[in-house]
Amino acid sequence: MKIRDYQAWLQAWDAARGWDQVAPAHTLLHAMEELGEVARVILRREGYKPSAFPDQWQVELREELSDVFVFLFKLAYQCGVDVEDALRAGMVKADTRHPLETGAPEMARYLAQQAHPES
């Protein structure tokens, strides 16, 4: 599936149900709510929160990420953003900001800080 095809499908799906009338600000709030659910799954996966079904985190994460993506794609179409074009531009930006030559030292510094945040 192409990203642009999904974005067009979602817009048509929403329009058929009248859900395209939701204000972008409310769509953003829904996306943030779903992102909180992603955070809850990750916290359980990493042992910060208890889980009744520790072997189910990947199934839950898949579902919650899908929900986040739905609202982000919806926000994009509501604001006239082509997600495929935005992702291409993001790839160029990432390559420019973080060239391959500097990647290893930056990652080593990041991982050291992650292991010892107090330093």
N, C-alpha and C positions, 0 to 999 in steps of 0.2 A: 504494500500500500504506500502510496506517496503521501507525504505530509499535506500537501496542498489539497489532495483529494479528501483526506480526513477533515480538514478544516471546512471545505465546502459541504461535505456531508453533515457535519455538526450544525452548521448554520441553517441548512435546509431542515434538518430534524427539529431544531429549536423553533424555527419559523412555523412549522406545521403544528406545533403545540402552543404557540404564543409565547414561548419562553425567551424569544429573542427580544422581548420588550423589557426584560430585567435591566436595570441600570448597571452600567459598568462597575460602579462602586460596590454594588451588591455582589456582582460576580467576583470581584476581588476579595470581598469578605468570605465568600464561600470557598474560594481557592485557599485562603489562609486557614480556614477551619479544617479543610482537608489536609493541608500541610501539617497541621497540628496532629492529625491522626497518623500521618507518616512518622512524625517524631515519636509518637507513643510506641509504634511498632519497633522503631530502631532502639529506643531506650529499653524495651523488653528484650530485644535480640542481644543487646550488649550487657544485659544483666543489671541495669540501673533500676528497672522496675520488674516486679514479679510477673510471671506469665503462667497461666493455667495450661497452656498448650505451647511449650517452647519450640516444638518442631513445626509449628504452623506459621512462623513469622514470615516466611517467603510468600505464602499464599496471601496473607494479609497485606503485606507490602505491595504486592502486585496490584491488588484491588485499590488500595489507597493511592498509589501513584497514578493509576488510571484516573481516579477521581480528580486528582490535582491537575493532570493533563487536560481533562475535559474543560475545567474552568479556565485554565490558562489559554487554551485554544479559543474558547468562547470570548474571553477578554480581548484576545488579539483580533478576532473578526469584528467585535463590537467597536474597536478603535481603528479599524482599517489597516491592520498590520498583517502582512503575508508572513506566516511563520517560517516557511521555507526560505524566503529571502532573508529574514532576520537571522536564521541559523547560519546561513552562508556568510553573512556579515560577521557574525560572532566567531566563526572559524578563522576568518582573516584577522580579526582583532586578537584572538588568542595567540595565533602564530606570531603576530607583531609584538605583543606584550611579553610573551614567554618563548623566545627562540630556543630551539633544541640545544644549543650550546650552553645555555645557562640553566637548563632544566634540572640537571643532577645536583648541582650545588644548592639551588633553591629548595629542592625537595629534601635534601639532607638537613638543611637548616630548619625546615618546617617540621620534619619528623622528630628532630631533637627537641624542639620547643613543645611539640605535642606530648612527648614522653616525660618532659620535665617542665611543666608550665610555670613553676615558681621561679625559674632562672631567668 
